[in-house]
Amino acid sequence: MAAPRISRVFGAVNIGSFRISAMIAGISDTGEMIVLGSGHRAAQGIKRGYVTDMAAATYAVRDAIERAEKMADTSVSSVWIGCSGAGLASQIAQVEIDIGGRRIEQDDIDHLLVSARDVIQPDGRMVLHAQPAHYTLDGAHGVPNPKGLHAERLGVDIHVMLADGAPVRNITEAVQNAHLDVEAVVGSPIAAGHSCLTPEERELGVALVEFGAQVTNVSVHAAGMLVGLAAIPMGSGDITDAIASAFGIRRFQAERLKCVNGSAIASPADHREMIPVNGPGEESTGPIARHADDKNRIPRAELVSVITGQLGHLMDEVSKALKAMGFTGARGQQVVLTGGGAELAGLADYTQAALGKPVRIGKPPALRGLPDAHATPGFSTLTGLVLYAAADPVDIRSVGPSYQSTTRLSGFGMAERVVRALKEYF
């Protein structure tokens, strides 16, 4: 079978605190998204989503993209960047204009989007993206494309993603130093939402908890757009550190214990099960762990106790964030967990009990060419970046002010167009 012809290629780099990952994907002539190559490596120079060592971060980005390029047997010159730190915040801006009951033209939509620029209030912060979520006609919501319809008033809800300027510039520079152009910096909740939320969930209302290594982003989606966002400076890396401290062992040993033997749900057999601290071939190396037996094994129950203790603190913060964003009652009925931390065994059941809401684990969609190792919750944001790029999102800052209408107007419609022209050109 002949290989599909690729019409467009997208590159993406997700800058996390635990790993730097990269993906190269293409759109075939039939419109299918195909993953051409992907790669990852341990993060360097990144702390809770912030660049702390420019040279180390640049090296990690370059290494990750080179691994993806080698697998794809092609190179990319520009990438979309995923960002989970940098003080991400979200706001909804609303704007409305008079149409006068006539048919809506593309000029009217462009004018509405340009007008929306004036209602954005970044308060000294950087605007990562400002996108029309959906339109309203005379107050009626949920209009995907108003062109060709009639209305007295046309409105739009704009989703604005904000971030602190300096951290974003540091992330951008780290990628540029790796000899890559930056298409855009995308907030990870947006990318992860594209990857593991269904359109119906985003319409009905859903909370997405992106459980990263050092940052947990909690976002609420409703009416097809992101309506609230909170960042919690805690993650799965804090569980690893708690395990290392509790048993007096190295971080890499604690990480292995968490991933191989850890669980968010205790069982009666845990007290009888002893698990080795050292991996194969390491039996005679390193100190004996605290609470370990003479074979350097610890009770699984104690490991689970440390994990659930840390999860309790995190879920308290997640619950507070959801309540602050109004995700309660009939509206708050679905929670989706994703991110590398969501791969912990039993986490969905633990979270469901802690939050009192149905919980599922969100993973990337089954894209052609996506390796099994990258079809996991830890790579949801990375996969979402290429899906987001392929969707070709509209940013109101790039809409051109072209209002050369050929529609014949009379009465109030003509008067409104004249007033508009006066405001724009004088």
N, C-alpha and C positions, 0 to 999 in steps of 0.2 A: 504494500500500500504506500503510495507516494506521500511524502511529508507535506503537511499543509503549508500553504504559502502565507507568510506573515506580512501583514500590511503595516502594522505599527508596533513599535517596541517601547516598553516602559521599564525604567530602572527605579528601584526603591531601596532605601536604607533606613532601618529602624534602629534608633540609638537608645538602647536600654541601659540600665545600670548593671545588669548581669551579663548580657550579651549584646554584641553588635551583629545584626543580621542584614543580609542583602538579597534581593530577588530581581531577576530579569524575566519579564513576561511579554508576550506578544498577542496581538489580536489577529486571528486568521481572516481570510477573505469571507468566511461564513459567519464571522462575528464571535467565534469561540475564543475565550481566554485560555492561553496555553502558557504554562510555566516552562521557560527555557532553561533556567538555572537558578539555584539558590545556594546560599552558604552562610555560615555564621562562625563567630569566634568569641572568646571571652572578652568582655568589655574592659577597656583600660581608659583611665583618665576621665571617668564618668562617676558622679556621686549623686544619687537621688535625682537623676535626670539632668544634672548640671555638669558642664565641662569643667573639670578641675585641673587637667593637664592637657594642654593643647597638642603637644607633640605625640603623646601616647594615644589620645583620642583619634588623631589623624591617621596614625599607623593602623589602629584597629579598624577604622572605616575602610582604608585602602586594602587591608588584608581580606576583609569580608567581601568587598565588591570583586576583588580579584578571584576569590573562590567561586563566586557566582558566575563571573565571566568565563572562567575555565570550564565550568560545567555546561554553560550555554554555548560555548565555542563562538562567542561574539562579545563585543565590548559596548559599553554605553558611555556617553559623554555627559549626560545629565540625569539627575535622580530626584525623586520625591522623598522628603525626609519625614520620618515619624518622630514626634516629640512628646514625651510623657511628663516632663518637668516644666521648668521655666514659668511657674506660676500661672498655669492655664486657667482661664475663666471664660464663661459663656454668657451671652446676653441676646435677647430678642429685640430687634428694632422694628417698629411698625410705621408705615407711611401710607397715605391715601391721597388720591387726586380726583378731581371732578372730571367726568366723561360727558355728562349731559344726555345720557340715554342713547348715544349713538354706538355704532359698531367699533370695537376696539381694534386698533391697528398696532403693528410692531413699534411704530414711533411712540405710541402711548405707553407701551410696556417699557421701552428704553427710557423714556422721560421719567417714569415712575421709579425705575431702578437708580437713575442718576440722582433723583430727588432724595432717595433713601440714604445717599452718602451723607447728607447734612444731619441726619438724625442719629448717626453713629456717635457714641460718646466714649472714646477709648480712655479718657482720663490719663493721658500721658503714656499709655501702654501701646504695644505694637498689635496691630490687627493682622492676624494670620490669614483669615479668610472671612468674607462677608457675602453670604449667598442667599438668594431668594429661596425660602422653604416652600411656601405656597401662597397663592393669590386669593383675594377675597373680592366678590362682586356684591356691592350693596350690603356688605356685612356677612354674606354667606361664605363660609370657609371651605377649604379643600379643593380649590380650583387649580389643576396642574398647569393649564395653559389657557389664558383668557382670550387669546387672539381670535377674532371673528365673532365673539359674543357681544351682547349689548348690556350696558349697565349705566346707572347714574354716577356711581363712584367705583373706582378701581383701587384696591389696596394690595399690599404685600407684607408678609412677615419675613424679615431678614434675620438669618442666624449669623451672629458675629462671634468668632473665636479670638480671644485676646490672650496675650502673653507678655511677660516682662521682656523688654527690648534687648538688654545686654546678654542674658542667657541664650536667647534665640540667635543673636549675632555670633556668639561663641560656637554654637552648634553648626551654624551655616559656614563659618570660617573653617572649622575642622573638616567639613566635607569638601569645601573648595580647595583647601590645602592638599587634599587627596586627588587633586586634578579632576574634579567633577563640578559641573555647573548644577545649581540648585533650581529645580522647577518651582518648588514651593515647600514650605514647612507646614505639616499637617498635624493638628492635635491628635494624639493617639486615640481618644474616645471616638472621634469621627471615623478614623480608619477601622478601628475594631468593630464599630457599629456596622460598617459596610460589609465586614467579613462574616459576622456571626449573628446578626439580627435579621429576621425576615421583614419584608415590607409591612406585613400585617401587624407584627409586634410593634414596629415603630409607629404605626398609625394608632393602635389601641392603647399603647402605653407600656413601657418596659424600662426597668433599671438595668444598666450594664455596669458590672463591677469588674474592672480590669486589675487583676491581682498581680502586680509586677514584683520585681525583686526588692525595690526600695521605695516605690511609690504605688499607691492604690488609687486609681481614678474611678470615681463613682459618677455616672452620668444618667440622666433621665431623658428618655425619648418619648415623645407623644406628638400626635398630629403630623407624623412624618418627619419630625425634626428634633434635634437635640434642644431641650428646653431648660436643662439645669446641669451644673457640673461642680464637683467638689474633689479636691486632691487631698489625700491623706498620706503624710510622710511615713508610712509603714508598709512593709511588704514581706514576701516570703524570705528575703534575706535576713530579716529580723528574727524569724523562727530559727534559721540556721545558726545565727549568733547566740540565741538563747540555748540551743542544744549544746553548742561548743562550750558555753560558760557553765551550764549545769553539770556537764560530765568532765570538764577540764580537758577537752580534746581539741584537735586542729579543726579549722573551718572546713577543709575538704572532707574530713571524716564525718563532720556533722552534716554536711550537705548530702553525702552518700547515705547516711543513716536515715535522713528525712525522706529521700527519694525512694530508697529500696525498702525500708522497713517502717517508715512513718505512716501515720493515719490520723484522720481527724475524728475517728469514731473508735471508742474503746470496746474491747470484747472481754468476756470472762477469762479467755485463755491467755490474755496478755501477761498475767502475773507469772504464769508457768513457762512462758517462752523467753529464752535468753538469746540475744542477738549479738553477733561479734562486732566489735568496734572497728577492728582492722579488716581490710579487704584481703582477697586472695594474694598470697605471697608476702603479706605485711605482718604476719603473725608475731614475729619476733622483734618488730620495730616499734619505736615510740613508747610513751609512758602508759601505765595502766590507767584506764578511765576511772573517774570517781564512781562509786557504787558498783564497780565491776567485780566479777569473780576472778579466780586465778587464771582463767583462760581469756581474760579481757572481754567478757561478755556482760551486757547490761540487760535488765528486765525490760521487755518491750513496753510494759505498762508505764514505766517511768518516762520512756521516750514519748509515748502518746500523751502523757500528762503535761510535759513541757510544751508540746505542740498545741494542745487544746488551750493551755493557759495563754499563749500568745494569740491564738485565734480569737479568744474571748475578748481581748483588748481591741483587736482589729474590728470585730463585728459590732462592738459597742460604737465605734467611730462611724462605721458604715450605716448603722441604724440611725444615728444622730444626723448624718448627712442626708439620708433619704427623708427623714421627717422635716428637715429644714427646707427641702425642695418640694414638700407637699406630696410626696409619694406615699400616700396612706389611703386607707379605705378601699372603696371599689376601684379607684384608679390604680392603686399600687398592688397589682396581683401577679406580676411576673418579674423574676430576677434572673439575669443571665450572668454567669461567672466565666471569665476568660483570663488570659494571661498565663505566664509560666507557673505562677502559684496555684492556679486552678487545677493543675495536674496532680495535686496531693490526693491520695486515696481517701474517699469518704467525705470530701469537702462539701459536695452538694447537699448531702444529708445533714451535715453539721450546720451549714448556712441556713437551710430550710427551717431547722429547729430554732436557730438563733434569731432569725428575722420573722418567722411566722408567715412566710410566703413561699409559693412554689419556686423552685430553683432548678435550673438546668445548666450544664456546662456548654459553653459556646466554643465551637471549633471552626477553622476555615472551611469554606465549601470545597467539594471534591473537584478541584480544578485538574484538568489534564496536565500531566507532567509534574504535579506537585509530589515530591518525595514523601514517603510515609513518615519520616522523621520530622518533617516540617508541616504535616497535616495535624498538628496538635494545638491546644489552646495557647501555648507559648509563642506561636507564630501567627496568631490571628491578626495582630496589628500590621505585620509585614505584608501578609496577603491582602489585607484591606487597603493598603497603600496603592497597590497596582490596580485593584478594582476601582478605587476612588479616582485614580488617574485616568483610567479607561472611560469612566463615566463623563469625563470632560466637564467638570462642574463650572457653572457660571459664577464669576465673582463680579459684584456690582462695581468694583473699582476699575474694571477693564471694559465696561460698557461705554461705547462711544456716543457722544451727544449728537445724534443725527435725527432731526425731526422734520425732514422734508416731506411733509404729507401730501399725497395726491388725492385725498378724499375731499369731496365737496362738502363744505360745512355751512350751516345756516343757523340763525338764532343764537342760542346760548352756546352751542358747540363752537361756532366761529368766534364768538366773544372770548371764550375760554382759551382758544388757540392764540388769539392776539395777545391776551394778557400773558400767556406763557412765553411768547416770543419776546415781549418787552422785558420780562424778568430775566430771560437768558442772555440777551444781547446788550442790555443797557444797565 
